[in-house]
Amino acid sequence: YGKLHAPYIIFAVGPSYHKTDSDNIKIRKDLKLRSAYQESLKRAKEHKLEAVGFSLISAGHRSGGDLNRTLRIAVEEISRFQGYKELKQITICAFTKKESIILEENIRELGVDA
């Protein structure tokens, strides 16, 4: 696929948190975001991919959400994934220094091996 030189692209769409006030709605959107990561990893497993890279789903400025919340969900769901024999690497791509710092904080807080 173009300059990525990747045989597969798994396109995942997460919820927009823009103008989400109620805790009940946030919880439902969190479940959708968790599902986006879970389903992407299932697709990777189906195709026995050796490496998976994630841009941060629902973390952009347009999603309007709590960046810490969305990045914590990313780290939680990726770290919960059981993996499979062929999987060698999962990469999470941060695009800003702020995203990188928050990702590192969540990885450390959750005790995930990076």
C-alpha positions in Angstrom: 0.0 0.0 0.0 1.8 3.0 -1.3 4.7 4.4 0.7 3.8 2.2 3.7 5.1 -0.9 2.0 2.6 -2.9 3.9 0.8 -5.9 2.5 -2.3 -5.2 4.6 -4.0 -2.1 6.0 -6.6 -2.6 8.8 -8.7 0.5 8.9 -10.3 1.1 12.2 -12.7 3.9 13.1 -13.4 4.9 16.7 -16.1 7.1 18.2 -16.0 10.9 18.3 -16.0 12.2 21.9 -16.8 15.7 20.7 -19.6 17.2 22.9 -19.9 14.1 25.1 -21.1 15.3 28.4 -22.9 12.4 30.1 -20.9 9.6 31.8 -23.2 7.1 30.3 -22.5 8.2 26.7 -18.7 8.3 27.5 -18.9 4.7 28.7 -20.7 3.6 25.6 -18.1 5.4 23.4 -15.3 3.8 25.5 -16.7 0.4 24.7 -16.8 1.2 20.9 -13.2 2.4 21.1 -12.1 -0.8 22.9 -13.9 -2.8 20.3 -12.0 -0.9 17.5 -8.7 -2.1 19.0 -9.9 -5.6 19.7 -11.3 -6.1 16.2 -8.2 -4.8 14.6 -6.1 -7.2 16.5 -8.4 -10.0 15.6 -8.0 -9.2 11.9 -4.3 -9.1 12.3 -4.4 -12.6 13.9 -6.7 -13.9 11.1 -4.0 -12.9 8.6 -1.1 -14.0 10.9 0.6 -10.7 10.6 4.0 -10.4 12.1 3.7 -6.7 13.0 0.9 -4.3 13.7 1.0 -0.5 13.9 -1.6 1.7 15.4 -2.2 5.4 14.8 -4.1 6.5 17.9 -7.8 5.8 17.3 -10.2 8.6 18.5 -7.2 10.6 19.8 -7.1 13.4 17.3 -8.1 17.0 17.8 -11.3 16.4 15.9 -12.5 13.6 18.2 -12.8 16.2 21.0 -12.1 13.6 23.7 -10.0 13.3 26.8 -6.6 12.4 25.4 -5.5 10.6 28.5 -8.7 8.5 28.4 -8.4 7.5 24.8 -4.7 6.7 25.1 -5.2 4.7 28.3 -7.8 2.6 26.5 -5.4 2.0 23.6 -2.7 0.8 26.0 -5.1 -1.4 28.0 -6.6 -3.1 25.0 -3.3 -3.7 23.2 -1.7 -5.1 26.4 -4.7 -7.4 27.1 -4.4 -9.0 23.7 -3.1 -12.5 24.0 -1.2 -12.4 20.8 -0.3 -15.4 18.6 2.7 -17.3 17.4 3.5 -15.1 14.4 3.1 -11.7 16.1 6.5 -10.2 16.8 5.7 -6.5 17.3 2.9 -4.0 18.0 3.7 -0.3 17.5 1.7 2.6 18.7 2.4 5.8 16.8 2.2 9.1 18.6 2.1 12.2 16.4 2.7 14.9 19.0 5.0 15.2 22.0 1.9 15.5 24.2 0.6 12.1 22.9 4.0 10.5 23.4 4.2 11.7 27.0 0.7 10.6 27.9 1.3 7.2 26.2 4.5 6.7 28.2 2.7 7.6 31.4 -0.1 5.1 30.8 2.4 2.4 29.8 4.3 3.0 33.0 1.2 3.2 35.2 -0.3 0.0 33.8 3.1 -1.8 34.1 3.2 -2.8 30.5 6.5 -3.9 29.0 7.3 -1.5 26.1 
